[in-house]
Amino acid sequence: MIGLNTVGTFASSGGGVSYDSDAQAFFTASGITDLTQKSAVNQLVLDLKSNSLWSKIKALYPIVGSNATAHSYNLINTSLFQISFSSGWTHDSNGALPNGTSAYGSTGFIPNSNGMTVNNNHLLLYSKTTEVSPLGIQYYELGSGDNTGNILSSLFVRRSNGQAGYDDGVSTTNRNTFYPTDGSGIFLGKVNSDLTSKFYRNGTLGASISIVSQASLSPYEYYIGGFNEMNTNKYYSPKRIITVSFGLGLSDTDATNYTTCINTFNTTLGRNTY
C-alpha cells in the first residue's frame, strides 16, 4: 500500500530529522540540501521498500536537484551506474532537458551483464514533454541495442507519428506500441517470464502483447536521452526527463504501485503531470 511508512534503516541528518540510510547516502553523494527535495526522496525510498519494489530496481535516477551532478546519481546504489552527461543538456529543478541533437547520458549499465534477466525486465521514464518528436529521426528516450533490430532494449515516447514503444528483443515481434495523445507522464514497459509484454502510461495499460522468447539482452550500455546503437549511433531525444529507471520484471500490481510511488515523489516536488 502506498503511503507514509517507516520501513528502512534510519540515519540522523544532524538537524533533528532522521532519514532512511539509503536516502541519506543519496543526499551525501548528490549534495542535495533542500529540505523539500530530501523529504520527497526519503518518502520515495520508504514507499519503494514498503511495496517490495526496491530489490527489483537496478538503477533509479530521480533527476532531483538543479545540476548535472545531482541528476547523475543512482538512488538504489550511489556507487554504481552514475550517469555521465554529454554537453547539450539543461539541468534545473524541473528535470533534465536534452537538446535533441547531441545530448545523451551514458549510464555504464549493460543489461546482459549487470543483473537484468532475459524476458524479465522493465524500463520506466517520466517525461514532461507533451508534443511529438520532430519529423525525420527515430528518437529514443532510453535504451541500447544492435543495428539489425534483433537485440533491442529500449523505450521511446511519441515519435513524429505519435507512437510510443517499448522494445524487448526483436523489433519486428517484440515491440509493444500504442499512440498516446499526450507525451507527458510515466511510461512503463515490462515483460515477465510468461512472455507477456505490457506498456503503461500513468498506470493505465496502453498495450499488451505476447512476445517471442528473447535470446539475450543488449550487450551495450543504456543511454538516457538517446539510444546506444553498438556504441556508435545515439538517436538523440528532445524530451524533458524527470525520472528514469530500469530493472527486473514487475507484476501488474508492482507496475501500479511503482507508478504511484514515482508520481507521488514528483508531486511533492511540484513537477508532476497528472
Secondary structure, DSSP 4 states (H G I P E B T S, - for coil): --S----S-EEE-SSS-EEEHHHHHHHHHHT---HHHHHHHHHHHHHHHHTT-GGGEEEEE---SSSHHHHT--SS-TTS---EE-SSEEEETTEEEE-SSS--EE----GGGTT-BTTBEEEEEEE---SPPPTTS---SEEEE-SSSSSEEEEE---TTS-EEEEES-HHHHEEEE--S---EEEEEEE-TT-EEEEEETTEEEEEEE-PPPS---SS--EESS-EETTTB-------EEEEEEEE---HHHHHHHHHHHHHHHHHTT----
